[in-house]
């Protein structure tokens, strides 16, 4: 008789889950590293089936004995790990890695529209939806196509191509996302029409670089300029993020400072600087802000402890020179972490998700932003498909 975990009564199912988690911790690293996968447990009550599945050999490191039904029934289970580890691409429901990475690169743009004027024409680009060309002074308006997702391409250079078709009088467009600055003042936007009624629109962005230089910390833009990984954060330049905790409000303004204040009647009083780049020699110019590429500790935030395990990295910024702390007689200081959120596919807004005082007048801030998801080292691990754990009743 064969059953799956989905059909088990609630109590045995809970026991199975508990047993799996216990075994996972004791098993080899491969199984622990893949706990974010989906698992289906097959229980076979016919012990004679063990030989056919290779479960008769308890010396096999992937075969474990597990107890179900309150310990009354024992099963030999073949765990997905070590020699039995499946390739992610072979698992049912596993996403295509290339499409997954392309979606991560485009995540900050999806759901938004931008307007640009080139010569006497204006263009509205709604990313992943449609493109419109118009002249208000001449009452002219043309559709340049709607997004044809099946034709999207991720190039080996990290660049992306999107196709838009079915516009006015069969107009069509190709949006070319190229490696370059995302900073508002230096971002490239070019439009060419060649041949007639076919438009090529070139938009630069740091997410469309390969980020292979100096262990993923530098890239070369199309114009030859060198960029640091912080170039990915340039759309935040000049913007501030706020969060409140009780009486206090905290404000981080990229890339220069974090302040703490009490707001009453539209007045900030008192206000303390918790860290700043102002008055220091640290570079603040676009695409050249210094940060470190590190792995964030899981204990950084309660939210992170609930997130699927992943090896993706974060950007770490250190800010010193804040308002002098009475207790330590030193300036307040802050460490800011920027991370691609585990739920990046739902396109959450850039926000402060945690702020703690880790030591007296020393602060830790975690900011989630999809702006980093286009970097291969900062994108969360590709979800795996369904792994099957096969278990056969133990006859001993």
Order of alpha helices (4+ residues) and beta strands (2+ residues): beta-alpha-alpha-beta-alpha-beta-beta-alpha-beta-beta-beta-beta-beta-beta-beta-beta-beta-beta-beta-beta-beta-beta-beta-beta-alpha-beta-beta-beta-beta-beta
